[in-house]
Amino acid sequence: MKKEIIKAILLAAIAIPQFTTAQNVVIDGEIRPRVEYRDGLSKPLPETTDPGVSAIQRTRLGMTFTSGLLNTQITLQDSRTFGQNPNASSDATVGIFEAWAEMLLMPGGSFKIGRQAIKYDDNRLFSASAWSNTGTSHDMALFKYCVNDFQGHIGVAYNNNNIISSETYYTPKSNYRYMGYIWLTKDLVKGLNLSLIGVDEGVQDTTGTKAGVNYMKTKMNHAYTYGGNLKYSDENSPIGVFATAYFQSGKSATKSTLAGKLLAIKVDYKFSNIIVANVGTDYLSGDNTTDGTQSNFKKLYGTDHSFNGAMEYWKTPLNQGLLDYYAGVTGKINKALSIDGTFHLFNSEFSGKNSKGIAFGKDLGSELDIIVNYKLNSWTNIQGGWCTYFSNNNTLAAKSITTSATIPAVRTPQWAYIMFTIKPKFL
């Protein structure tokens, strides 16, 4: 089946240029292997445990057609860990990452439907999750309108496990049943841009059970996330600012009242064409009440790897919240080589207790991330990184790690990787 799909795409690519200009059709690919050394990624390892080394790869084959009235894209994807399948395996692992069509409705207005990756602003709420080996895409319909310096998007999605003739209970608990959102952006003055977003997630109610059987099959609770970003960036100024504020309300899947908030600010300063420094703070609210209100911020579908440390210790924030104070510098050695270094200080908003009843304070430790990028040629980029986490007793308690006679201590958390991203154009 996998070979037939690929063959059909290649045959279509050969046939289409007979009816349209070659510039309207692009066939491209991505081959992205990554080798990782994990010695405490996301949580410290006991000294009695050896670190792990693994290799993963993402492979994509895409075909894009563009014209004045219609744009389409189909992207096939295979995601694997080296060695997960026997050498002689015939298991089909190719799937659809994107398959959408966008139709022009009016000048500046279009309608896009199908499986598609969406990303907005700094990728905090919605992202294609480029770092992830699988990425993130949504089955949805999207109306887009753009005129001058104004853009507006309205997206709608509704999910089922399969084709249904009557209403059923949607089982994937980590996904929404329904989602609708509106995103607006406009340049206020030169160099200053404002974007606003409002998201309505319809999540399946999980509380309606009787004798172990769900009887509230059509019940959805609505979780709302809304807010915006203010971005200042001017080529004539060395300073850049990106400020974010998001708030949440509505109900969770378990009917808890939502009251989370996320506040963030990042300031860049360009010393020269070679050196750019930045400082910033992320605040994700925490919850220390038992009144049925969920005050901690619930993340949506953004890229986790780009925020709050590359080692992903707080990819899922604690119920007690998260404060991330960071500073970094980027050095551009030449046109092909650059180095990024970032230092993070992590705190929770409230002290708390872990699942074992052990208390921990607000100081959660710190992290150092060093990333090197090298552009080998127009198709190939090589990225390598080394990161370390400076854990403390609060870190261990928050991660539910306790030392004992059999686990005397933990290893110094480290993580290193090298990744090759090769993106050839076949047509």
N, C-alpha and C positions, 0 to 999 in steps of 0.2 A: 504493500500500500504506500509506503514511504517513497519508493522509487517512482511509482506512478504519479504521485503528487508533484514531485520535482520535475519529472519529464513533461507533465502538462504545463507547468509554468514556463519551462524553457521553450516549448513549442509555441506557446502563446507569445512569448517575447520575440520569436522569429517572425511570427505572422503579423503582429501588430504594425511593425514599421512599413508593411506593404500598404497600409491604409492611412498612415499618418506620418508626420515627420519624425526622424530618429530622435530629435531633442525631447520629444514628449515621453519617451520610454527610458527608464533607468532600471537596470538590474544590478544589484550590489550585494555584498555579503559582509559578514563579520565572523572572524575566528578569534576567540578571546580566551586563551588558557591562562590560569592563575595558579601559582604554587604558594601555599601558605604554611608557615611554621607557627603552630599555636601552642604557646606556653602560658596559658592564662587569659586567653581571649574571652571576654564577657564576664569571667569570674576567675579568681585565683585557683591554682591547682595545688593540692597537697604535695609536700616534698617527696612523698612516696609514689607519686604518679609521674610518669614520663610524658613529655610534651608530644603532640601529634603533628605529623606532616602529611599534607594531602594536596592533590592537584584536581582542579575542576576546570570545566570548559563550557563556554557558551558559543553556539554556532548559529548564525542567522543567514537566511537567504531571502532577499526582498525584491519585489518588483513594484515600481511606481509608475503610474501613467498620469500625466497632467495635460490638460487642455483648457481652453477658455471657459468651458461649460461643465467639465467633469474632471475630478481628481480621484484616483483610487490607489490603494496600497495593500499589498499582501506580503506579510512577513512570516516565514516559517522559522521555527526555533527548535533547537535541541539543547538541553541542559543536562550535563552529566558529571559524575565524579570518575576520574580515571580508575578503571578496574571494577566499576560497579557491575558491568556486564561481562560475561566470558568473551574471549577473543572470537569465538565462533557464533556468538549470539545473533539471532535474527529478530530480536524484539524490536518493534517499531517504537521509537521515542520522539519522533518529530511531531510537533504540534503547531497550532496557530498562535502567534503572538499578537499580530494585528491583521485585520481584514476589514477594510472600510471603504466606503464610497462617499465622496463629497460633491454635492450638486449645487451649482450657482442658481440662486433664486432671484436675485436682484443685484444691482450694483452695490458691492460691499457686503452683501448678505449671502450666506450659504447654509446648507443643511448637510450634516455629516452623520452617517449611521453605520454601525458595525462594531467590531471589537477594535478598540483604539487606546493608545496610551495618551494620558492627559497630564499636563504639567502647568503650573501657574506660579508666578512670582519667583520666590527662591526655593521652590519645590518642598516647602514645609508641610503643606496640606495635601497637595496632589503632585505626584511625580511618576516618571517612567521607571524610577528606581534603577538607574544605570549600573550601580555597583552590584546589585543583586544578580545572581546567575540566571534567574528566571525573568526578572523585570516585573512590572505591574501594568496591566491593561484592563479595560472595563468594557463590558457589553452595553452600549448605550447609544442614544441619539443626542446630537449636539447642534444647536443653532448658533451661528456666528455672524456678527455684524461689525464692520469696521468702516469708519469714515474719518479721514484726517488723523488726528491724534487720539481718537476715541475708539475703544473696542468693547464689545459686549458679548458674552457667551451665556447660553442657557443650556444646561445638560440634564437629561432625564434617563434613568435606568430602572428596570424592573426585572428581578431574577426569579427563576424557578429551577428546580432540580432537573426537570424534564418537561416534555409536552404534557399539559394537563387538560382535563375536561371539566374538572370541578376544583374548587380551591383546596390547597393542601398546605401542610406545614413545611416551611423552608428550613432545611436542616443545617446548612453551613453556618455555624454560630459566629465565625469570624468575619462574615460578609453581611452586607446589607440586603434586605429584601427589595427595598425601593430607595432610590436616591434622586434628589433633584437639587440643582444649584444654579446660582447666577453669579457671574464674575464680570466686573466692570473696571476699566482702567482708562485714565486720561492724564495727559500732561497738563499740569496746572500753569506752570511757567517754564521757561527754558531750564532744563536740568532737574526739574522737580516733577515727579510722577506720583499719582495716587491710584491705588487699586483697592477695590472693595469686593468682598465675597460673602455669600450666604449659602449654607449647605443644610439640606434637610435629609437626614438618614432615617428611613423606616426600618427599624430592626425588629425581628421576630420576637414577640413576647414569649419568654421562657417560664413564666410563672403559672400558666393555666394548665395544671395537671390534676388528674383525679385517678387514684389507684395506679399511678405510674403511666397513665395514658394522657397524651396531650389532647385537650378538647377545645382549645381556643385557636383553631387552625388559621383563622384569618386575622387575628389580632396583631397589630403592629404598634410599637411605641416609637415616637418620633424624637430623635436627638438633633438638636440644632447647633451649628457652629457658624459664627459670623464675626466679621472684623475686617481688617485691612492692613495695607502696607503703605508706607511713605518712603519714597526713594529719592535721594539727591545724588546726582552724578553729572558733573560738568567737566568737559575736557580741558577747560581753562582753569579749573580749581584742583588743587592736590587732595582735597577732602571729599570723601564719599560717605554717605550715611544711608543705612537701611533700617527702618523702624517697623516693628510688627506688633499688632494687638489682636488677639482672638479671644472670644468668649463663647461659653456653651450653656445651653439650657435645654429644657425638655425632659424626656424620660429615657432611661437605659432599658436594656432587654429585661432586666429584673425589676423594672418600675421605680428605680431610684431616681430622685430629682437631680438633674445635672446642673452644676454651677462652677465648672472649671474655667480657667483662664490661662492664657499664654502671652507673655510680654517679652519682647526681645529687641535689642538694638545692637547694631554693628557699625563701627566707624573705621574707615580706611584712610590711610594717609600715604600719598605717593611722594617719597623723598626724591626719586629720580625714575628714569625709565628702567632702572635695574632693581631698585628696592621699594617694596610696598609693605607697610605695616598695618596691622589691624588690632582693635580691641573690641570686646563685646560682652554682653550678658544675656543669657536666656533664663527666663523664669517660668516654670510650669507649676501651677498651683497644687498644693497638697490638701489632704483631708485628714482631720484629727477629730471628727465628730462621729457620733453613732445615731444621729437623728434621721437617717434615711436619705440625707443629701450627699451626693457624690461630688465633692468639691475639687478633686484632682482632675487635671486635664486629660481627656482621652484623645490620643493621636488618631489621625485619619489615615490617609494613603500616600503620605509623603516619603521622602528618602530619609531613612534613619541614619545612614552612614555619614551623612554630611554634617550632622549636628551632634553636639554633646560627646565628642570624642570618637576617634576612629575605632577604638577597641570595643565600643558598643556596650559598656558596662551598664549604661542607663538607657539603653534602647527602649526598654519598657520602664518608664519612670516608676519610682516607688509611690505607694499611696500617700506617703508623706511629702511628695513633691520634689522638685529639683531646681537648684540654682547652679548655673554654670557660668563662671567668670573665666574668660579666656583672652589670650593675647598671642599674636602670631606675626610672622614676617615671611614674605615671599621674595626670593632672590632670583632674578633672571640672568643666568650666567651668559647665555648667548641666545640666538634665535631658536635653538633646538633644546636647550637644557635649562631647567628651573628647579628650585628647591623650596619647599614649604616647611616651616616649623611652627607648631602651635602648642601652647601650654594651657591646660585646663585646671581650674580649682572647682571641685564639686561639693555642694552642700545640699541637704534636704531642708525644706521649709520647717518641718517639725521633727522632733525626735520620735522614735517609735520602737516597736518590738517586732521581731521576725516571727516566722511560723512556729518556732520552738519556744517562744516566750522570752527570748533574750533581748534586752534593751540595747539600743544603739543611739548615739548622738547625731548631731547634724553634720559634722565634718566627715565627708565620705572619701577623702583622699584626692589625688591629683593624677594628671596624665600628660605625657609628652608624646607628640606625634611628629614624625619627620617623613616627608614624602618627596620623592625625586621623580621628575617627569623628563623623558628624553624622546624627542620626535626624530625617529630614524629616517623617515621619508614621508611623502605625502599620504601613504597608506598605513604606516606602522608607527605606533606609539608604545613606548616601554615605560612602565611605572613600577617603582619599587618603594617599599615603605618599611620603617621600623618604629614600633611604638612600645611604650612601657607604662605601666600603671603603678603609682606609689600608693599601695593600699595601707590601711590601718585597721584597728580593731573594729571600728564602726563599719568599714567596708565589709569585713568578714561577717559581722553580725547581720548586716543588711542582705548579704548573699546567703544567709543561713549556713555559714561555714563555722564549725567549732573545732578547736584543737583539742587533742587528747593524747593519751599514751601511744595510740596507734597512728595518730596523725599529729606529729609533734609541731609542725609548722607548715607554712605554705611557700611555694616557690615565688620568686620575684616575677610578677606578670610581664610577659613580653609577647610580642606578635610581630612577625615579619612576613613580607610577601614580595613576589615579583609577578607582574602581569603584562602580557603582550596583547595589544589590541590591533588586529590587522583588518582593515576595511577595504577590500578591493572593489573596483567597479568593473563589472563584466560587460556592460553595455551602457 
